[in-house]
Amino acid sequence: MKVKIKARIKRPEPENIPIATEFIKLDSFLKLANAVESGGMAKNMIFSGLAKVNGEVCTQRGRKLRPGDTVEFEGNVWRVTAEEPCI
């Protein structure tokens, strides 16, 4: 007898990364999130198809990320948020 099991992979809760500008490019975001050590490393990882934006593989290092977007890279998940204004 065969038993089919449906398994759901639980993704980690996204970590919020605030930005102070309207948008940030994907390669710069990976550096900001401390996911890579340099822009060159970010470029290579992105071109290799290792980054996802909003659940889809993204190979555009200049992809503009805005608050609400999510980025997945090497098992980590981040959400771009707007930085709170200083009062």
PDB file with SEQRES, HELIX, SHEET and CRYST1 records, atoms N, CA, C and O in Angstrom:
SEQRES   1 A   87  MET LYS VAL LYS ILE LYS ALA ARG ILE LYS ARG PRO GLU          
SEQRES   2 A   87  PRO GLU ASN ILE PRO ILE ALA THR GLU PHE ILE LYS LEU          
SEQRES   3 A   87  ASP SER PHE LEU LYS LEU ALA ASN ALA VAL GLU SER GLY          
SEQRES   4 A   87  GLY MET ALA LYS ASN MET ILE PHE SER GLY LEU ALA LYS          
SEQRES   5 A   87  VAL ASN GLY GLU VAL CYS THR GLN ARG GLY ARG LYS LEU          
SEQRES   6 A   87  ARG PRO GLY ASP THR VAL GLU PHE GLU GLY ASN VAL TRP          
SEQRES   7 A   87  ARG VAL THR ALA GLU GLU PRO CYS ILE                          
HELIX    1 AA1 LEU A   26  LEU A   32  1                                   7    
HELIX    2 AA2 GLY A   39  PHE A   47  1                                   9    
SHEET    1 AA1 5 GLU A  15  ILE A  19  0                                        
SHEET    2 AA1 5 ASN A  76  ALA A  82  1                                        
SHEET    3 AA1 5 THR A  70  PHE A  73 -1                                        
SHEET    4 AA1 5 ALA A  51  VAL A  53 -1                                        
SHEET    5 AA1 5 GLU A  56  VAL A  57 -1                                        
SHEET    1 AA2 2 ILE A  24  LYS A  25  0                                        
SHEET    2 AA2 2 LYS A  64  LEU A  65 -1                                        
CRYST1    1.000    1.000    1.000  90.00  90.00  90.00 P 1           1          
ATOM      1  N   MET A   1       0.836  -1.175   0.000  1.00  0.00           N  
ATOM      2  CA  MET A   1       0.000   0.000   0.000  1.00  0.00           C  
ATOM      3  C   MET A   1       0.887   1.248   0.000  1.00  0.00           C  
ATOM      4  O   MET A   1       1.806   1.367   0.810  1.00  0.00           O  
ATOM      5  N   LYS A   2       0.605   2.154  -0.900  1.00  0.00           N  
ATOM      6  CA  LYS A   2       1.355   3.414  -0.971  1.00  0.00           C  
ATOM      7  C   LYS A   2       0.579   4.504  -0.242  1.00  0.00           C  
ATOM      8  O   LYS A   2      -0.638   4.633  -0.371  1.00  0.00           O  
ATOM      9  N   VAL A   3       1.314   5.261   0.510  1.00  0.00           N  
ATOM     10  CA  VAL A   3       0.713   6.372   1.241  1.00  0.00           C  
ATOM     11  C   VAL A   3       1.317   7.659   0.710  1.00  0.00           C  
ATOM     12  O   VAL A   3       2.537   7.815   0.666  1.00  0.00           O  
ATOM     13  N   LYS A   4       0.466   8.564   0.313  1.00  0.00           N  
ATOM     14  CA  LYS A   4       0.938   9.865  -0.146  1.00  0.00           C  
ATOM     15  C   LYS A   4       0.887  10.840   1.014  1.00  0.00           C  
ATOM     16  O   LYS A   4      -0.114  10.948   1.722  1.00  0.00           O  
ATOM     17  N   ILE A   5       1.973  11.533   1.187  1.00  0.00           N  
ATOM     18  CA  ILE A   5       2.056  12.518   2.256  1.00  0.00           C  
ATOM     19  C   ILE A   5       2.313  13.876   1.635  1.00  0.00           C  
ATOM     20  O   ILE A   5       3.244  14.052   0.849  1.00  0.00           O  
ATOM     21  N   LYS A   6       1.489  14.816   1.993  1.00  0.00           N  
ATOM     22  CA  LYS A   6       1.708  16.190   1.537  1.00  0.00           C  
ATOM     23  C   LYS A   6       2.499  16.908   2.615  1.00  0.00           C  
ATOM     24  O   LYS A   6       2.068  17.004   3.764  1.00  0.00           O  
ATOM     25  N   ALA A   7       3.629  17.395   2.239  1.00  0.00           N  
ATOM     26  CA  ALA A   7       4.472  18.107   3.201  1.00  0.00           C  
ATOM     27  C   ALA A   7       4.575  19.568   2.787  1.00  0.00           C  
ATOM     28  O   ALA A   7       4.751  19.890   1.612  1.00  0.00           O  
ATOM     29  N   ARG A   8       4.464  20.415   3.751  1.00  0.00           N  
ATOM     30  CA  ARG A   8       4.656  21.844   3.504  1.00  0.00           C  
ATOM     31  C   ARG A   8       5.991  22.242   4.094  1.00  0.00           C  
ATOM     32  O   ARG A   8       6.314  21.922   5.238  1.00  0.00           O  
ATOM     33  N   ILE A   9       6.738  22.933   3.302  1.00  0.00           N  
ATOM     34  CA  ILE A   9       8.013  23.437   3.801  1.00  0.00           C  
ATOM     35  C   ILE A   9       7.742  24.783   4.448  1.00  0.00           C  
ATOM     36  O   ILE A   9       7.279  25.726   3.807  1.00  0.00           O  
ATOM     37  N   LYS A  10       8.040  24.842   5.718  1.00  0.00           N  
ATOM     38  CA  LYS A  10       7.809  26.099   6.434  1.00  0.00           C  
ATOM     39  C   LYS A  10       8.981  27.026   6.182  1.00  0.00           C  
ATOM     40  O   LYS A  10      10.127  26.714   6.504  1.00  0.00           O  
ATOM     41  N   ARG A  11       8.675  28.149   5.611  1.00  0.00           N  
ATOM     42  CA  ARG A  11       9.706  29.147   5.359  1.00  0.00           C  
ATOM     43  C   ARG A  11       9.911  29.978   6.615  1.00  0.00           C  
ATOM     44  O   ARG A  11       8.976  30.232   7.374  1.00  0.00           O  
ATOM     45  N   PRO A  12      11.146  30.393   6.816  1.00  0.00           N  
ATOM     46  CA  PRO A  12      11.392  31.229   7.992  1.00  0.00           C  
ATOM     47  C   PRO A  12      10.655  32.571   7.879  1.00  0.00           C  
ATOM     48  O   PRO A  12      10.405  33.068   6.781  1.00  0.00           O  
ATOM     49  N   GLU A  13      10.322  33.133   9.023  1.00  0.00           N  
ATOM     50  CA  GLU A  13       9.701  34.455   9.039  1.00  0.00           C  
ATOM     51  C   GLU A  13      10.677  35.466   8.456  1.00  0.00           C  
ATOM     52  O   GLU A  13      11.860  35.447   8.795  1.00  0.00           O  
ATOM     53  N   PRO A  14      10.203  36.339   7.592  1.00  0.00           N  
ATOM     54  CA  PRO A  14      11.111  37.344   7.020  1.00  0.00           C  
ATOM     55  C   PRO A  14      11.643  38.308   8.077  1.00  0.00           C  
ATOM     56  O   PRO A  14      10.919  38.725   8.982  1.00  0.00           O  
ATOM     57  N   GLU A  15      12.906  38.645   7.945  1.00  0.00           N  
ATOM     58  CA  GLU A  15      13.505  39.671   8.796  1.00  0.00           C  
ATOM     59  C   GLU A  15      13.306  40.999   8.090  1.00  0.00           C  
ATOM     60  O   GLU A  15      13.591  41.113   6.898  1.00  0.00           O  
ATOM     61  N   ASN A  16      12.823  42.002   8.803  1.00  0.00           N  
ATOM     62  CA  ASN A  16      12.598  43.314   8.199  1.00  0.00           C  
ATOM     63  C   ASN A  16      13.913  44.071   8.075  1.00  0.00           C  
ATOM     64  O   ASN A  16      14.680  44.172   9.032  1.00  0.00           O  
ATOM     65  N   ILE A  17      14.157  44.597   6.886  1.00  0.00           N  
ATOM     66  CA  ILE A  17      15.327  45.429   6.621  1.00  0.00           C  
ATOM     67  C   ILE A  17      14.816  46.788   6.136  1.00  0.00           C  
ATOM     68  O   ILE A  17      14.315  46.900   5.018  1.00  0.00           O  
ATOM     69  N   PRO A  18      14.941  47.820   6.977  1.00  0.00           N  
ATOM     70  CA  PRO A  18      14.429  49.137   6.578  1.00  0.00           C  
ATOM     71  C   PRO A  18      15.377  49.862   5.621  1.00  0.00           C  
ATOM     72  O   PRO A  18      16.599  49.760   5.728  1.00  0.00           O  
ATOM     73  N   ILE A  19      14.777  50.594   4.687  1.00  0.00           N  
ATOM     74  CA  ILE A  19      15.554  51.446   3.785  1.00  0.00           C  
ATOM     75  C   ILE A  19      15.050  52.877   3.935  1.00  0.00           C  
ATOM     76  O   ILE A  19      13.875  53.110   4.222  1.00  0.00           O  
ATOM     77  N   ALA A  20      15.954  53.829   3.737  1.00  0.00           N  
ATOM     78  CA  ALA A  20      15.603  55.243   3.917  1.00  0.00           C  
ATOM     79  C   ALA A  20      15.249  55.922   2.596  1.00  0.00           C  
ATOM     80  O   ALA A  20      14.905  57.104   2.575  1.00  0.00           O  
ATOM     81  N   THR A  21      15.334  55.179   1.500  1.00  0.00           N  
ATOM     82  CA  THR A  21      15.061  55.729   0.173  1.00  0.00           C  
ATOM     83  C   THR A  21      13.815  55.077  -0.409  1.00  0.00           C  
ATOM     84  O   THR A  21      13.258  54.153   0.184  1.00  0.00           O  
ATOM     85  N   GLU A  22      13.375  55.560  -1.577  1.00  0.00           N  
ATOM     86  CA  GLU A  22      12.189  55.016  -2.234  1.00  0.00           C  
ATOM     87  C   GLU A  22      12.401  53.557  -2.646  1.00  0.00           C  
ATOM     88  O   GLU A  22      11.484  52.740  -2.559  1.00  0.00           O  
ATOM     89  N   PHE A  23      13.621  53.239  -3.094  1.00  0.00           N  
ATOM     90  CA  PHE A  23      13.937  51.878  -3.522  1.00  0.00           C  
ATOM     91  C   PHE A  23      15.409  51.600  -3.271  1.00  0.00           C  
ATOM     92  O   PHE A  23      16.186  52.510  -2.981  1.00  0.00           O  
ATOM     93  N   ILE A  24      15.786  50.327  -3.387  1.00  0.00           N  
ATOM     94  CA  ILE A  24      17.179  49.912  -3.293  1.00  0.00           C  
ATOM     95  C   ILE A  24      17.381  48.813  -4.331  1.00  0.00           C  
ATOM     96  O   ILE A  24      16.494  47.986  -4.545  1.00  0.00           O  
ATOM     97  N   LYS A  25      18.531  48.803  -4.966  1.00  0.00           N  
ATOM     98  CA  LYS A  25      18.811  47.769  -5.961  1.00  0.00           C  
ATOM     99  C   LYS A  25      19.159  46.459  -5.252  1.00  0.00           C  
ATOM    100  O   LYS A  25      19.698  46.455  -4.145  1.00  0.00           O  
ATOM    101  N   LEU A  26      18.841  45.358  -5.915  1.00  0.00           N  
ATOM    102  CA  LEU A  26      19.004  44.035  -5.319  1.00  0.00           C  
ATOM    103  C   LEU A  26      20.426  43.784  -4.841  1.00  0.00           C  
ATOM    104  O   LEU A  26      20.618  43.279  -3.736  1.00  0.00           O  
ATOM    105  N   ASP A  27      21.431  44.126  -5.649  1.00  0.00           N  
ATOM    106  CA  ASP A  27      22.814  43.867  -5.224  1.00  0.00           C  
ATOM    107  C   ASP A  27      23.174  44.674  -3.979  1.00  0.00           C  
ATOM    108  O   ASP A  27      23.863  44.172  -3.090  1.00  0.00           O  
ATOM    109  N   SER A  28      22.716  45.909  -3.912  1.00  0.00           N  
ATOM    110  CA  SER A  28      22.965  46.742  -2.735  1.00  0.00           C  
ATOM    111  C   SER A  28      22.209  46.225  -1.518  1.00  0.00           C  
ATOM    112  O   SER A  28      22.699  46.303  -0.391  1.00  0.00           O  
ATOM    113  N   PHE A  29      21.012  45.698  -1.756  1.00  0.00           N  
ATOM    114  CA  PHE A  29      20.227  45.152  -0.650  1.00  0.00           C  
ATOM    115  C   PHE A  29      20.926  43.952  -0.025  1.00  0.00           C  
ATOM    116  O   PHE A  29      20.952  43.823   1.199  1.00  0.00           O  
ATOM    117  N   LEU A  30      21.490  43.076  -0.844  1.00  0.00           N  
ATOM    118  CA  LEU A  30      22.186  41.904  -0.302  1.00  0.00           C  
ATOM    119  C   LEU A  30      23.378  42.327   0.557  1.00  0.00           C  
ATOM    120  O   LEU A  30      23.689  41.680   1.557  1.00  0.00           O  
ATOM    121  N   LYS A  31      24.040  43.408   0.165  1.00  0.00           N  
ATOM    122  CA  LYS A  31      25.136  43.931   0.993  1.00  0.00           C  
ATOM    123  C   LYS A  31      24.579  44.524   2.286  1.00  0.00           C  
ATOM    124  O   LYS A  31      25.136  44.294   3.359  1.00  0.00           O  
ATOM    125  N   LEU A  32      23.490  45.283   2.197  1.00  0.00           N  
ATOM    126  CA  LEU A  32      22.881  45.892   3.372  1.00  0.00           C  
ATOM    127  C   LEU A  32      22.436  44.830   4.384  1.00  0.00           C  
ATOM    128  O   LEU A  32      22.564  45.022   5.593  1.00  0.00           O  
ATOM    129  N   ALA A  33      21.917  43.717   3.878  1.00  0.00           N  
ATOM    130  CA  ALA A  33      21.436  42.641   4.746  1.00  0.00           C  
ATOM    131  C   ALA A  33      22.576  41.746   5.242  1.00  0.00           C  
ATOM    132  O   ALA A  33      22.337  40.755   5.931  1.00  0.00           O  
ATOM    133  N   ASN A  34      23.814  42.100   4.888  1.00  0.00           N  
ATOM    134  CA  ASN A  34      24.995  41.313   5.263  1.00  0.00           C  
ATOM    135  C   ASN A  34      24.946  39.879   4.742  1.00  0.00           C  
ATOM    136  O   ASN A  34      25.465  38.960   5.376  1.00  0.00           O  
ATOM    137  N   ALA A  35      24.317  39.698   3.579  1.00  0.00           N  
ATOM    138  CA  ALA A  35      24.232  38.375   2.968  1.00  0.00           C  
ATOM    139  C   ALA A  35      25.473  38.079   2.129  1.00  0.00           C  
ATOM    140  O   ALA A  35      25.816  36.918   1.909  1.00  0.00           O  
ATOM    141  N   VAL A  36      26.140  39.127   1.663  1.00  0.00           N  
ATOM    142  CA  VAL A  36      27.363  38.992   0.867  1.00  0.00           C  
ATOM    143  C   VAL A  36      28.387  40.001   1.380  1.00  0.00           C  
ATOM    144  O   VAL A  36      28.049  40.962   2.071  1.00  0.00           O  
ATOM    145  N   GLU A  37      29.648  39.756   1.022  1.00  0.00           N  
ATOM    146  CA  GLU A  37      30.715  40.637   1.495  1.00  0.00           C  
ATOM    147  C   GLU A  37      31.002  41.799   0.559  1.00  0.00           C  
ATOM    148  O   GLU A  37      31.508  42.835   0.991  1.00  0.00           O  
ATOM    149  N   SER A  38      30.680  41.635  -0.727  1.00  0.00           N  
ATOM    150  CA  SER A  38      31.025  42.688  -1.682  1.00  0.00           C  
ATOM    151  C   SER A  38      29.993  42.756  -2.803  1.00  0.00           C  
ATOM    152  O   SER A  38      29.173  41.856  -2.983  1.00  0.00           O  
ATOM    153  N   GLY A  39      30.063  43.849  -3.545  1.00  0.00           N  
ATOM    154  CA  GLY A  39      29.183  44.014  -4.692  1.00  0.00           C  
ATOM    155  C   GLY A  39      29.461  42.989  -5.771  1.00  0.00           C  
ATOM    156  O   GLY A  39      28.538  42.511  -6.431  1.00  0.00           O  
ATOM    157  N   GLY A  40      30.733  42.646  -5.956  1.00  0.00           N  
ATOM    158  CA  GLY A  40      31.100  41.633  -6.949  1.00  0.00           C  
ATOM    159  C   GLY A  40      30.524  40.272  -6.600  1.00  0.00           C  
ATOM    160  O   GLY A  40      30.061  39.535  -7.471  1.00  0.00           O  
ATOM    161  N   MET A  41      30.558  39.950  -5.320  1.00  0.00           N  
ATOM    162  CA  MET A  41      29.993  38.675  -4.871  1.00  0.00           C  
ATOM    163  C   MET A  41      28.478  38.680  -5.084  1.00  0.00           C  
ATOM    164  O   MET A  41      27.907  37.680  -5.517  1.00  0.00           O  
ATOM    165  N   ALA A  42      27.834  39.800  -4.780  1.00  0.00           N  
ATOM    166  CA  ALA A  42      26.387  39.917  -4.982  1.00  0.00           C  
ATOM    167  C   ALA A  42      26.051  39.725  -6.458  1.00  0.00           C  
ATOM    168  O   ALA A  42      25.122  38.994  -6.800  1.00  0.00           O  
ATOM    169  N   LYS A  43      26.809  40.383  -7.324  1.00  0.00           N  
ATOM    170  CA  LYS A  43      26.588  40.285  -8.760  1.00  0.00           C  
ATOM    171  C   LYS A  43      26.661  38.838  -9.227  1.00  0.00           C  
ATOM    172  O   LYS A  43      25.785  38.376  -9.959  1.00  0.00           O  
ATOM    173  N   ASN A  44      27.697  38.121  -8.808  1.00  0.00           N  
ATOM    174  CA  ASN A  44      27.867  36.729  -9.228  1.00  0.00           C  
ATOM    175  C   ASN A  44      26.748  35.837  -8.716  1.00  0.00           C  
ATOM    176  O   ASN A  44      26.247  34.984  -9.450  1.00  0.00           O  
ATOM    177  N   MET A  45      26.356  36.025  -7.479  1.00  0.00           N  
ATOM    178  CA  MET A  45      25.288  35.204  -6.892  1.00  0.00           C  
ATOM    179  C   MET A  45      23.952  35.459  -7.595  1.00  0.00           C  
ATOM    180  O   MET A  45      23.188  34.530  -7.858  1.00  0.00           O  
ATOM    181  N   ILE A  46      23.686  36.723  -7.891  1.00  0.00           N  
ATOM    182  CA  ILE A  46      22.429  37.074  -8.560  1.00  0.00           C  
ATOM    183  C   ILE A  46      22.418  36.513  -9.978  1.00  0.00           C  
ATOM    184  O   ILE A  46      21.426  35.910 -10.390  1.00  0.00           O  
ATOM    185  N   PHE A  47      23.501  36.699 -10.730  1.00  0.00           N  
ATOM    186  CA  PHE A  47      23.566  36.182 -12.096  1.00  0.00           C  
ATOM    187  C   PHE A  47      23.487  34.657 -12.134  1.00  0.00           C  
ATOM    188  O   PHE A  47      23.085  34.084 -13.145  1.00  0.00           O  
ATOM    189  N   SER A  48      23.867  34.000 -11.042  1.00  0.00           N  
ATOM    190  CA  SER A  48      23.788  32.537 -10.960  1.00  0.00           C  
ATOM    191  C   SER A  48      22.371  32.056 -10.630  1.00  0.00           C  
ATOM    192  O   SER A  48      22.121  30.851 -10.592  1.00  0.00           O  
ATOM    193  N   GLY A  49      21.457  32.977 -10.394  1.00  0.00           N  
ATOM    194  CA  GLY A  49      20.068  32.614 -10.118  1.00  0.00           C  
ATOM    195  C   GLY A  49      19.825  32.179  -8.692  1.00  0.00           C  
ATOM    196  O   GLY A  49      18.884  31.429  -8.431  1.00  0.00           O  
ATOM    197  N   LEU A  50      20.653  32.634  -7.757  1.00  0.00           N  
ATOM    198  CA  LEU A  50      20.528  32.206  -6.367  1.00  0.00           C  
ATOM    199  C   LEU A  50      19.636  33.103  -5.520  1.00  0.00           C  
ATOM    200  O   LEU A  50      19.376  32.798  -4.356  1.00  0.00           O  
ATOM    201  N   ALA A  51      19.168  34.200  -6.089  1.00  0.00           N  
ATOM    202  CA  ALA A  51      18.314  35.123  -5.335  1.00  0.00           C  
ATOM    203  C   ALA A  51      16.890  35.086  -5.882  1.00  0.00           C  
ATOM    204  O   ALA A  51      16.671  34.976  -7.088  1.00  0.00           O  
ATOM    205  N   LYS A  52      15.942  35.179  -4.973  1.00  0.00           N  
ATOM    206  CA  LYS A  52      14.540  35.265  -5.368  1.00  0.00           C  
ATOM    207  C   LYS A  52      13.968  36.572  -4.847  1.00  0.00           C  
ATOM    208  O   LYS A  52      14.267  36.996  -3.731  1.00  0.00           O  
ATOM    209  N   VAL A  53      13.146  37.199  -5.667  1.00  0.00           N  
ATOM    210  CA  VAL A  53      12.435  38.404  -5.265  1.00  0.00           C  
ATOM    211  C   VAL A  53      10.944  38.094  -5.385  1.00  0.00           C  
ATOM    212  O   VAL A  53      10.457  37.723  -6.453  1.00  0.00           O  
ATOM    213  N   ASN A  54      10.244  38.249  -4.289  1.00  0.00           N  
ATOM    214  CA  ASN A  54       8.802  37.954  -4.243  1.00  0.00           C  
ATOM    215  C   ASN A  54       8.499  36.542  -4.750  1.00  0.00           C  
ATOM    216  O   ASN A  54       7.505  36.319  -5.441  1.00  0.00           O  
ATOM    217  N   GLY A  55       9.374  35.590  -4.394  1.00  0.00           N  
ATOM    218  CA  GLY A  55       9.155  34.187  -4.727  1.00  0.00           C  
ATOM    219  C   GLY A  55       9.624  33.744  -6.094  1.00  0.00           C  
ATOM    220  O   GLY A  55       9.511  32.563  -6.422  1.00  0.00           O  
ATOM    221  N   GLU A  56      10.151  34.657  -6.909  1.00  0.00           N  
ATOM    222  CA  GLU A  56      10.603  34.316  -8.252  1.00  0.00           C  
ATOM    223  C   GLU A  56      12.099  34.571  -8.380  1.00  0.00           C  
ATOM    224  O   GLU A  56      12.613  35.569  -7.875  1.00  0.00           O  
ATOM    225  N   VAL A  57      12.802  33.650  -9.069  1.00  0.00           N  
ATOM    226  CA  VAL A  57      14.232  33.817  -9.290  1.00  0.00           C  
ATOM    227  C   VAL A  57      14.463  35.117 -10.049  1.00  0.00           C  
ATOM    228  O   VAL A  57      13.769  35.412 -11.022  1.00  0.00           O  
ATOM    229  N   CYS A  58      15.438  35.885  -9.596  1.00  0.00           N  
ATOM    230  CA  CYS A  58      15.754  37.166 -10.225  1.00  0.00           C  
ATOM    231  C   CYS A  58      17.235  37.191 -10.574  1.00  0.00           C  
ATOM    232  O   CYS A  58      18.078  36.960  -9.707  1.00  0.00           O  
ATOM    233  N   THR A  59      17.559  37.466 -11.818  1.00  0.00           N  
ATOM    234  CA  THR A  59      18.952  37.547 -12.250  1.00  0.00           C  
ATOM    235  C   THR A  59      19.342  38.979 -12.628  1.00  0.00           C  
ATOM    236  O   THR A  59      20.369  39.197 -13.270  1.00  0.00           O  
ATOM    237  N   GLN A  60      18.527  39.940 -12.232  1.00  0.00           N  
ATOM    238  CA  GLN A  60      18.808  41.350 -12.518  1.00  0.00           C  
ATOM    239  C   GLN A  60      19.379  41.998 -11.263  1.00  0.00           C  
ATOM    240  O   GLN A  60      18.655  42.242 -10.298  1.00  0.00           O  
ATOM    241  N   ARG A  61      20.683  42.275 -11.280  1.00  0.00           N  
ATOM    242  CA  ARG A  61      21.295  42.839 -10.074  1.00  0.00           C  
ATOM    243  C   ARG A  61      20.783  44.245  -9.779  1.00  0.00           C  
ATOM    244  O   ARG A  61      20.835  44.695  -8.634  1.00  0.00           O  
ATOM    245  N   GLY A  62      20.287  44.945 -10.805  1.00  0.00           N  
ATOM    246  CA  GLY A  62      19.766  46.294 -10.627  1.00  0.00           C  
ATOM    247  C   GLY A  62      18.274  46.336 -10.341  1.00  0.00           C  
ATOM    248  O   GLY A  62      17.667  47.407 -10.352  1.00  0.00           O  
ATOM    249  N   ARG A  63      17.679  45.174 -10.085  1.00  0.00           N  
ATOM    250  CA  ARG A  63      16.239  45.115  -9.799  1.00  0.00           C  
ATOM    251  C   ARG A  63      15.918  46.035  -8.630  1.00  0.00           C  
ATOM    252  O   ARG A  63      16.539  45.943  -7.571  1.00  0.00           O  
ATOM    253  N   LYS A  64      14.948  46.922  -8.823  1.00  0.00           N  
ATOM    254  CA  LYS A  64      14.575  47.873  -7.784  1.00  0.00           C  
ATOM    255  C   LYS A  64      13.628  47.215  -6.789  1.00  0.00           C  
ATOM    256  O   LYS A  64      12.576  46.692  -7.158  1.00  0.00           O  
ATOM    257  N   LEU A  65      14.019  47.253  -5.536  1.00  0.00           N  
ATOM    258  CA  LEU A  65      13.197  46.715  -4.456  1.00  0.00           C  
ATOM    259  C   LEU A  65      12.557  47.871  -3.715  1.00  0.00           C  
ATOM    260  O   LEU A  65      13.199  48.883  -3.432  1.00  0.00           O  
ATOM    261  N   ARG A  66      11.292  47.705  -3.409  1.00  0.00           N  
ATOM    262  CA  ARG A  66      10.556  48.736  -2.684  1.00  0.00           C  
ATOM    263  C   ARG A  66       9.950  48.118  -1.421  1.00  0.00           C  
ATOM    264  O   ARG A  66       9.822  46.897  -1.333  1.00  0.00           O  
ATOM    265  N   PRO A  67       9.579  48.947  -0.447  1.00  0.00           N  
ATOM    266  CA  PRO A  67       8.957  48.403   0.762  1.00  0.00           C  
ATOM    267  C   PRO A  67       7.812  47.444   0.421  1.00  0.00           C  
ATOM    268  O   PRO A  67       6.953  47.739  -0.410  1.00  0.00           O  
ATOM    269  N   GLY A  68       7.831  46.298   1.085  1.00  0.00           N  
ATOM    270  CA  GLY A  68       6.839  45.261   0.833  1.00  0.00           C  
ATOM    271  C   GLY A  68       7.401  44.086   0.052  1.00  0.00           C  
ATOM    272  O   GLY A  68       6.860  42.982   0.119  1.00  0.00           O  
ATOM    273  N   ASP A  69       8.491  44.312  -0.694  1.00  0.00           N  
ATOM    274  CA  ASP A  69       9.125  43.226  -1.451  1.00  0.00           C  
ATOM    275  C   ASP A  69       9.849  42.280  -0.492  1.00  0.00           C  
ATOM    276  O   ASP A  69      10.327  42.695   0.563  1.00  0.00           O  
ATOM    277  N   THR A  70       9.920  41.009  -0.875  1.00  0.00           N  
ATOM    278  CA  THR A  70      10.674  40.042  -0.090  1.00  0.00           C  
ATOM    279  C   THR A  70      11.821  39.494  -0.933  1.00  0.00           C  
ATOM    280  O   THR A  70      11.710  39.359  -2.152  1.00  0.00           O  
ATOM    281  N   VAL A  71      12.911  39.185  -0.262  1.00  0.00           N  
ATOM    282  CA  VAL A  71      14.102  38.642  -0.918  1.00  0.00           C  
ATOM    283  C   VAL A  71      14.483  37.350  -0.207  1.00  0.00           C  
ATOM    284  O   VAL A  71      14.550  37.302   1.021  1.00  0.00           O  
ATOM    285  N   GLU A  72      14.731  36.298  -0.992  1.00  0.00           N  
ATOM    286  CA  GLU A  72      15.198  35.021  -0.449  1.00  0.00           C  
ATOM    287  C   GLU A  72      16.587  34.760  -1.007  1.00  0.00           C  
ATOM    288  O   GLU A  72      16.835  34.921  -2.202  1.00  0.00           O  
ATOM    289  N   PHE A  73      17.489  34.354  -0.120  1.00  0.00           N  
ATOM    290  CA  PHE A  73      18.863  34.083  -0.539  1.00  0.00           C  
ATOM    291  C   PHE A  73      19.515  33.171   0.484  1.00  0.00           C  
ATOM    292  O   PHE A  73      19.558  33.488   1.673  1.00  0.00           O  
ATOM    293  N   GLU A  74      20.018  32.047   0.023  1.00  0.00           N  
ATOM    294  CA  GLU A  74      20.723  31.075   0.860  1.00  0.00           C  
ATOM    295  C   GLU A  74      19.959  30.724   2.140  1.00  0.00           C  
ATOM    296  O   GLU A  74      20.537  30.697   3.227  1.00  0.00           O  
ATOM    297  N   GLY A  75      18.671  30.460   2.003  1.00  0.00           N  
ATOM    298  CA  GLY A  75      17.868  30.034   3.140  1.00  0.00           C  
ATOM    299  C   GLY A  75      17.372  31.153   4.039  1.00  0.00           C  
ATOM    300  O   GLY A  75      16.663  30.897   5.012  1.00  0.00           O  
ATOM    301  N   ASN A  76      17.731  32.375   3.730  1.00  0.00           N  
ATOM    302  CA  ASN A  76      17.276  33.535   4.511  1.00  0.00           C  
ATOM    303  C   ASN A  76      16.175  34.255   3.751  1.00  0.00           C  
ATOM    304  O   ASN A  76      16.135  34.234   2.520  1.00  0.00           O  
ATOM    305  N   VAL A  77      15.287  34.888   4.494  1.00  0.00           N  
ATOM    306  CA  VAL A  77      14.209  35.667   3.884  1.00  0.00           C  
ATOM    307  C   VAL A  77      14.176  37.035   4.558  1.00  0.00           C  
ATOM    308  O   VAL A  77      14.169  37.145   5.784  1.00  0.00           O  
ATOM    309  N   TRP A  78      14.156  38.065   3.731  1.00  0.00           N  
ATOM    310  CA  TRP A  78      14.093  39.443   4.235  1.00  0.00           C  
ATOM    311  C   TRP A  78      12.911  40.153   3.598  1.00  0.00           C  
ATOM    312  O   TRP A  78      12.523  39.841   2.472  1.00  0.00           O  
ATOM    313  N   ARG A  79      12.340  41.105   4.321  1.00  0.00           N  
ATOM    314  CA  ARG A  79      11.289  41.965   3.793  1.00  0.00           C  
ATOM    315  C   ARG A  79      11.804  43.381   3.803  1.00  0.00           C  
ATOM    316  O   ARG A  79      12.313  43.860   4.816  1.00  0.00           O  
ATOM    317  N   VAL A  80      11.671  44.060   2.666  1.00  0.00           N  
ATOM    318  CA  VAL A  80      12.079  45.460   2.579  1.00  0.00           C  
ATOM    319  C   VAL A  80      10.985  46.289   3.243  1.00  0.00           C  
ATOM    320  O   VAL A  80       9.805  46.148   2.922  1.00  0.00           O  
ATOM    321  N   THR A  81      11.388  47.154   4.171  1.00  0.00           N  
ATOM    322  CA  THR A  81      10.440  48.034   4.843  1.00  0.00           C  
ATOM    323  C   THR A  81      10.915  49.476   4.741  1.00  0.00           C  
ATOM    324  O   THR A  81      12.091  49.735   4.482  1.00  0.00           O  
ATOM    325  N   ALA A  82      10.010  50.397   4.942  1.00  0.00           N  
ATOM    326  CA  ALA A  82      10.361  51.817   4.937  1.00  0.00           C  
ATOM    327  C   ALA A  82      10.907  52.179   6.317  1.00  0.00           C  
ATOM    328  O   ALA A  82      10.359  51.786   7.347  1.00  0.00           O  
ATOM    329  N   GLU A  83      11.985  52.927   6.306  1.00  0.00           N  
ATOM    330  CA  GLU A  83      12.571  53.368   7.581  1.00  0.00           C  
ATOM    331  C   GLU A  83      11.628  54.365   8.241  1.00  0.00           C  
ATOM    332  O   GLU A  83      11.054  55.230   7.580  1.00  0.00           O  
ATOM    333  N   GLU A  84      11.480  54.229   9.543  1.00  0.00           N  
ATOM    334  CA  GLU A  84      10.627  55.146  10.297  1.00  0.00           C  
ATOM    335  C   GLU A  84      11.291  56.524  10.340  1.00  0.00           C  
ATOM    336  O   GLU A  84      12.490  56.609  10.603  1.00  0.00           O  
ATOM    337  N   PRO A  85      10.561  57.582  10.095  1.00  0.00           N  
ATOM    338  CA  PRO A  85      11.133  58.931  10.156  1.00  0.00           C  
ATOM    339  C   PRO A  85      11.498  59.295  11.586  1.00  0.00           C  
ATOM    340  O   PRO A  85      10.802  58.930  12.533  1.00  0.00           O  
ATOM    341  N   CYS A  86      12.586  60.011  11.724  1.00  0.00           N  
ATOM    342  CA  CYS A  86      13.009  60.503  13.053  1.00  0.00           C  
ATOM    343  C   CYS A  86      12.189  61.733  13.410  1.00  0.00           C  
ATOM    344  O   CYS A  86      11.943  62.596  12.567  1.00  0.00           O  
ATOM    345  N   ILE A  87      11.775  61.802  14.649  1.00  0.00           N  
ATOM    346  CA  ILE A  87      10.975  62.958  15.086  1.00  0.00           C  
ATOM    347  C   ILE A  87      11.824  63.848  15.962  1.00  0.00           C  
ATOM    348  O   ILE A  87      11.349  64.878  16.440  1.00  0.00           O  
TER     349      ILE A  87                                                      
END                                                                             
